[in-house]
Amino acid sequence: MTRYSRITGTGSFLPPNRLTNAQLVADLAARGVETSDEWIVERTGISARHFAAPDVTCSDLALEASRRAIDAAGLQAADIDLIIVATSTPDMVFPSVACILQHKLGIAGCPAFDMQAVCSGFVYALSVADAMIKSGAASKALVVGAEVFSRLLDFSDRTTCVLFGDGAGAVVLEASQTPGILASDLHADGKYVGILCVPGHVSGGQVIGSPLLTMDGKAVFKLAVGVLESAARATLAKAELTEADIDWLIPHQANLRIMHSTAKKLKLPLEKLIVTVDQHGNTSAASIPLALDEAVRSGKVKKGDVVMLEGVGGGFTWGAVLLKY
Ligand SMILES: CC(C)(COP(=O)(O)OP(=O)(O)OC[C@H]1O[C@@H](n2cnc3c(N)ncnc32)[C@H](O)[C@@H]1OP(=O)(O)O)[C@@H](O)C(=O)NCCC(=O)NCCS
């Protein structure tokens, strides 16, 4: 019998400190950085984001989201036999957030590793977990996207610091006799490393290069719009489905204009687009599982719905996962 993988539970967590545009604009003005609620909303669709307290780590956010996903799946932490955490903001250089999360969940023994594909991290992680389940290497995977992106922001750069937020989302992916994950399509092109990166690294006890995010927003925008369409089409073709079969589109939540443009290219009405970027900002690898969990808990995404998840980000990386919820 063919072995498939299926999402059986979702969970998410946002740190309590919610910053509206008005609050951020006031904070930035105090630093001599000029921006406005109007500019941020018009260019990005973002109205608010959450920032973790200084002593809160990526694994803390991942833990809350994971507990909720495991609970929603009707499982105990001890049932999990694979942990993958997609993140670019780990607690430490090493070991992985996945190992720290495993210990915080009170379990031991199962494989645990991080996935580094920046804002595409969650679709990469979900695709890898699906392959491991199909191969028989795992049966009950915990797949998490978690970020404290606020730690990477240059608050003197108004072109980037207004865009990002912190949070975590998680799913439990279980072996199944009926298909959940229908197809996936992953890509990268390393020649675009420089358009979106945190170039610094740790060496000899020092941070070498800038530890803050730098981005060519226009270049990212242009690339994102193109690859989100091509990845969606490639994934639909693999699953032998068409745009008309999509019930919900959940793209990476970076910019509402990019999301609208993707929906338009796929001829999807905006009612099928799940939007959380307005309230979360761009939470990088956490954005898709956060949006999925909100859509499930609000009753939008129901059992049997066909959902297209799409990631795009630093690397340059991009990809899509098509699934039956
Ligand atoms: C970043 C982004 C919102 C900028 O929007 P844009 O329409 O390209 O704006 P521009 O960069 O052309 O800037 C237009 C003007 O707004 C100004 N501006 C930039 N940020 C601003 C801010 N926060 N507040 C006010 N003005 C701002 C610029 O300085 C520029 O002024 P100028 O014309 O006097 O030089 C947009 O390029 C974007 O969303 N790119 C994709 C980013 C993304 O999604 N990254 C993550 C991918 S994972």
The ligand as an ORCA input file, in Angstrom:
! r2SCAN-3c Opt
* xyz 0 1
  C      10.692     47.108      0.595
  C       9.538     47.583     -0.262
  C       8.275     47.628      0.560
  C       9.854     48.986     -0.750
  O       8.759     49.423     -1.534
  P       9.049     50.187     -2.908
  O       7.733     50.521     -3.476
  O       9.966     49.318     -3.725
  O       9.729     51.475     -2.405
  P      11.139     52.059     -2.852
  O      12.241     51.207     -2.340
  O      11.065     52.350     -4.316
  O      11.128     53.405     -2.074
  C      10.266     54.448     -2.436
  C      10.534     55.610     -1.531
  O      10.057     55.281     -0.220
  C      11.098     55.523      0.725
  N      10.948     54.581      1.820
  C      11.501     53.349      1.949
  N      11.112     52.818      3.121
  C      10.316     53.705      3.718
  C       9.628     53.718      4.927
  N       9.647     52.685      5.791
  N       8.890     54.818      5.231
  C       8.830     55.858      4.397
  N       9.487     55.918      3.237
  C      10.213     54.843      2.896
  C      12.365     55.332     -0.060
  O      13.443     55.978      0.551
  C      12.000     55.928     -1.383
  O      12.126     57.322     -1.286
  P      12.767     58.153     -2.491
  O      11.841     57.913     -3.649
  O      12.743     59.559     -1.961
  O      14.109     57.580     -2.694
  C       9.335     46.682     -1.480
  O      10.403     46.799     -2.387
  C       9.198     45.243     -1.087
  O       8.266     44.877     -0.414
  N      10.104     44.375     -1.567
  C      10.070     42.980     -1.235
  C      10.563     42.820      0.175
  C      10.261     41.485      0.726
  O       9.182     41.000      0.593
  N      11.272     40.925      1.372
  C      11.189     39.697      2.025
  C      11.134     38.573      1.057
  S      11.239     37.105      1.901
*
